């Protein structure tokens, strides 16, 4: 298994508010760069369990399915179910409430492709995905809160 790339960010919101935005998959195209569409295929309550995404991240274009595991208000993990170009898209958000009331969000991601790619380029791509996702998540949570639609 490839080594994961990770990064973190402080968001001025509760873990619950942040997880509500993360769980609102159909709105990902509004704030997550490269995601062109997101469709929940299966859910448990208000949490998606399986979803299909259309990705257009420059050199990588794919339609893929992820399976999610939600752990209360502390984390969410996902793993790739199927894709054409991607052979791995496994990751997690881990949330920890800070003393000042903000939340530390750590994002881990492992991406692999069916086509060969230099390890250095793959890690750079993972870092770009993580950085843009964390910035987008922070902006979405802090400007829209946890309300959907």
C-alpha positions in Angstrom: 0.0 0.0 0.0 1.3 3.4 -0.9 2.1 5.9 1.9 -0.5 8.5 2.6 0.0 12.2 2.3 -1.5 14.3 5.0 -2.1 17.9 6.1 -4.3 19.7 8.6 -6.1 23.0 9.2 -7.9 24.9 12.0 -11.5 25.7 11.3 -13.6 28.0 13.5 -16.5 25.6 13.9 -17.6 22.5 15.9 -16.7 19.0 14.7 -20.4 18.4 14.1 -20.7 21.4 11.8 -17.7 20.3 9.8 -18.8 16.7 9.5 -22.2 18.0 8.3 -20.5 19.8 5.5 -18.3 16.8 4.7 -21.4 14.6 4.6 -23.2 17.0 2.2 -21.7 15.3 -0.8 -24.0 16.7 -3.5 -22.6 20.2 -2.7 -18.9 19.2 -3.2 -18.7 20.7 -6.7 -19.4 24.1 -5.1 -16.3 24.0 -2.9 -14.1 21.0 -3.8 -11.9 21.8 -6.8 -11.9 19.1 -9.5 -15.2 17.4 -8.4 -17.7 17.9 -11.2 -20.6 15.9 -9.6 -21.3 13.9 -6.5 -24.2 11.5 -6.1 -25.1 9.6 -2.9 -25.9 6.0 -3.9 -26.6 4.7 -0.4 -26.9 6.3 3.0 -27.6 5.6 6.7 -29.6 8.4 8.2 -28.1 11.7 7.1 -24.6 10.1 6.4 -23.6 8.8 3.0 -22.3 5.3 2.9 -21.6 5.0 -0.8 -21.3 7.7 -3.4 -20.3 8.3 -7.1 -18.1 11.2 -8.1 -17.0 12.7 -11.4 -13.5 14.0 -11.2 -11.7 16.4 -13.6 -8.4 17.3 -12.1 -6.4 18.2 -15.2 -4.5 15.1 -16.2 -6.8 12.8 -14.1 -10.4 12.5 -15.3 -12.5 9.6 -13.8 -15.8 8.6 -12.4 -15.4 6.6 -9.2 -17.3 5.2 -6.2 -16.3 5.5 -2.6 -17.5 3.7 0.5 -17.6 5.8 3.7 -17.3 4.8 7.4 -18.4 7.5 9.9 -17.0 7.4 13.5 -19.3 9.6 15.6 -18.0 13.2 15.6 -14.3 12.3 15.4 -13.6 11.0 11.9 -14.8 9.7 8.6 -12.8 7.4 6.4 -13.4 6.3 2.8 -12.1 3.7 0.4 -12.3 3.3 -3.4 -15.0 0.8 -4.5 -14.6 1.2 -8.3 -13.0 3.5 -10.9 -11.6 3.5 -14.4 -8.4 5.5 -13.9 -7.9 5.4 -10.2 -6.7 2.3 -8.5 -6.8 3.8 -5.0 -8.6 6.9 -3.5 -8.5 6.1 0.2 -8.5 8.8 2.9 -9.9 10.2 6.1 -10.8 13.4 7.9 -9.9 13.3 11.6 -11.4 16.0 13.8 -10.3 17.2 17.2 -11.8 20.1 19.2 -9.2 22.6 20.3 -9.2 24.5 23.6 -10.2 27.8 21.8 -13.4 26.1 20.5 -12.0 25.7 16.9 -11.5 22.3 15.4 -8.3 20.8 14.1 -9.0 18.9 10.9 -6.4 16.4 9.6 -6.9 15.0 6.1 -5.0 11.9 4.9 -5.1 10.7 1.4 -3.7 7.9 -0.7 -4.2 8.1 -4.5 -3.0 5.6 -7.0 -3.6 5.3 -10.7 -3.8 2.4 -13.1 -1.3 4.2 -15.3 2.3 4.6 -14.2 3.2 7.9 -12.4 6.4 8.9 -10.7 6.1 8.7 -6.9 7.1 12.4 -6.6 4.4 13.5 -9.0 1.8 11.4 -7.2 2.7 12.8 -3.8 2.5 16.3 -5.3 -0.9 15.6 -6.7 -2.1 14.2 -3.4 -0.7 17.3 -1.6 -2.5 19.7 -4.0 -5.8 17.7 -3.6 -5.5 17.8 0.2 -4.5 21.5 0.4 -7.4 22.6 -1.9 -9.9 20.4 -0.1 -8.9 21.7 3.3 -9.1 25.3 2.2 -12.4 24.7 0.4 -13.8 22.9 3.5 -12.7 25.7 5.8 -14.2 28.4 3.6 -17.5 26.4 3.1 -17.9 25.7 6.9 -17.0 29.2 8.0 -19.1 31.0 5.4 -22.1 28.7 5.1 -22.2 26.8 8.4 -23.7 23.4 8.5 -27.0 24.1 6.7 -27.5 22.3 3.4 -29.1 23.4 0.2 
